[in-house]
Amino acid sequence: MSVHPDLHQHYMRACQNLGQPENPFIAHVLQEADKNDKIRWTEGITLKIAGNNHLVPVQRVTDDDLQVLASVLRNTVFVTGLDLRYNVLTDAGAKHMTTFLQENSTLRYLNLMFNDIGASGAELIARALHMNETLLYLRMTGNKIGNKGGMFFASMLQINSTLEKLDLGDCDMGMQCLIAIATALTQNKSVKAINLNRPLLYSQEEEITVHVALMLKNNSSLVELHLCKHEMKNFGVERLCEALYENSSLRYLDLSCNKITRDGVKFLGQLLKRNQTLEILDLGANRIEDDGAIYLSEALALYNRTLQALSVVSNNISGKGLVALSGAMKTNMELSYIYIWGNKFDEATCMAFSELIQTGRLKSNCTDVAPYEVDGHVHLAELSHGLKKHYYWTPSCGEVTNKDANASLAIAAVSEY
């Protein structure tokens, strides 16, 4: 493109043509983008128009604002990412976005998390992706699309062969659409990461976990799977483990905030002795206790050499189990990230993890605790590191400087933009 594209000028003209007032926040973002020549001519840029930006005055993006913005960006080849999180877009805005997705051929990343898009908006966006062949990563997180909206995305997954990462967490989806999505992923060969966190479930039979397990037996492309807040119990974990003996692609498994106890972790321990692909395992906010931690530590100390990150945050583990995990790290050099905050620390735990950190075996930015000493006794303080540090937010100013503080990005970044 030989002509210098001036997004801000285009935006002002579009506002006049459509009879819409300028949104000063959008104008500011486009003015900043106009200065960004270096990135523009090489990799493209992401326009960050997030409504939760606290560094500049924000006027949240409305449906009418999006109509103007979409008309400006329709033929703009250097804008490859659009971040519209935490705005006030509704189903009417989804209609404008649908038109944009059908006409634009360069957008690879679209973040619509925590707007007010419902089932009909989800239908429009999902149908646009039947034809779109460029979008790689879509975040619908926090839009209450419900079971009906989720069904449209399940249908889309049967047709679209481009999308690599789909986030449908916190979307109030129900059992029927999650089973439909799991069924679609049995055949889909392009999706590498999917987030199905916090569905609305009214059954204790764990039907969803059973269908996800069946999918994992046949799917050879999925790398990252989030099943947080699924009311999963030991029966469900056993079904998943049975499936993962036959799966050789999954690298990141998130089972946090479920009802897994030591008996469920016994199955995971057996799996880790034979599995050669899992790199990240998140068991945060379950109840595995000392026995569960010991099952994991035995597998990690003696057998497994592929797991790189483990989270057992808030699992009612006391010193016995935590010391066993620290001992596993002394023999297993592949396990580099471990997160333990929210358990019952005794002096032996504090000494063990202090030693790991001071000897350099455990880097301070690869765990969520830091040792300090008071009156000759070692204690552990909390650090804001974890597997999903930047799930709900990213720094407003600049890029993430240290990916190690957010292990999932450092190890298994799928379709990261």
Secondary structure, DSSP 8 states (H G I E B T S, - for coil): --S---HHHHHHHHHHHHT----HHHHHHHHHHHT-HHHHTTT-EEEE--TT--SS------HHHHHHHHHHHTT-TTEEEEE-TTS---HHHHHHHHHHHHH-S---EEE-TTS---HHHHHHHHHHHHH--S--EEE-TT---HHHHHHHHHHHHHH-SS--EEE-TTS---HHHHHHHHHHHHH-SS--EEE--S-----SS-HHHHHHHHHHHH-SS--EEE-TTS---HHHHHHHHHHHTS-S---EEE--SS--BHHHHHHHHHHHHH-SS--EEE-TTSB-HHHHHHHHHHHHHHT-----EEE--SS---HHHHHHHHHHHHH-SS--EEE-TTS---HHHHHHHHHHHHTTSS-GGGBSEEEEEETTEEEEEE-S-BSSTTSS---SSS--S-GGGBHHHHH---S--
